[in-house]
Amino acid sequence: MPGSNPQTALVVSAHSADFVWRAGGAIATHVKQGWQVKIVCLSYGERGESAKLWRKPGMTQEKVKAARREEAQRAADILGGDVDFWDIGDYPMRISDETLFRLVDLYRTLQPAFVLSHSVKDPYNFDHPLAMHLAQEARVIAQAEGHNPGQKILGAPPVYAFEPHQPEQCGWEPNTFLDITEVWDIKRRAIECMAGQEHLWHYYTRVAQQRGVQAKRNIGITAARTIEYAEGFMRLTPSVVDTL
């Protein structure tokens, strides 16, 4: 309805490219449906995920951050998400109380209908599960009546872990598939903004195609709906239903 408040969603991304590879389709899909999607990039991934940039002569950390921010901002603009850069550092990432309570405040202001972040386990990148831990801990505090009494508390938005780079090593098993076929071209354009990690463009295209096959399989091979690309998610919170 014109003038009504849009539904909202929150994406907590450890590094500035993570939301593109792993949730770009979800962001574009919901924006297309009229949602407001807030993306929090905790860091730029300036130390651990910018090897191509660091190989250039005369590179500095501030130059890397600037390049990563510009890439991620362009990608977010293409997807339609509203991105904030918190610049808390990476490799190693550390979460302060200030960062925790900042996210709590965002939960209460945004009142997201769902939350996307990383897998709970990732032996190849400790920043990723830390980001998910932050997303979950802040969610719990935002639900607490005794935290900043008088503020509107958070309900119980479902939490989904988007796909890690090596799911078999992370204990990540998709139990939810989102058809992103209609927005795939948008996601691919966003992917191509991430020049610092060009080696991942084709990889995440293959991932989307593979999840598309699995998604179609799970709606039945005789279904009229054609799914070519999908994103997989692992829902971490229970569903409450009236029927099965």
C-alpha angles and dihedrals in degrees: 000000000000111000094016120126112261122237112259138217134188128218118191109198122185094207134022096257101041096085090054098053097038108030107014091112093050091050094049093044095053094042088053088054091053100263126142109232118194117200121197114196105195093194140000092240085239098154106032107028105037104074094137091055094047090056091065117098117260095013119162133185092252091052090050091050091049092050093047092047092050092050094048094045092053090048092049091049090053092049092044097238126139106236130198123190114212097179098207094152135250140231087059108024116190127189118219126196087250091060092044094052091043088060091045089056090049091052091053094046096043099037092200121208090215140002130221125196142134134306116282090237130039118157091186098055121026092187090069101060088040089059090051091048089053091049092051098042093048089049091055093048091047088058093053115106091206095058108094094339113223096040119111106262125224122256120217109286113186116253121220128190111218121216119292122215093254106027096176090061094046101054088243117151119175114233096164129052125193118202106228098169094116092052099035093107089054092050092047091053089051091049090054090059089069097083093159090067103034090146088073098055096088093036094060091043088059090047091054091049092049093049088047090059091048093047092052090048090055095054091049131267092255095056115121092223114101115214118186101158132029142162122228125219135182110221109217099186126065123260118234111210141170095213136016 
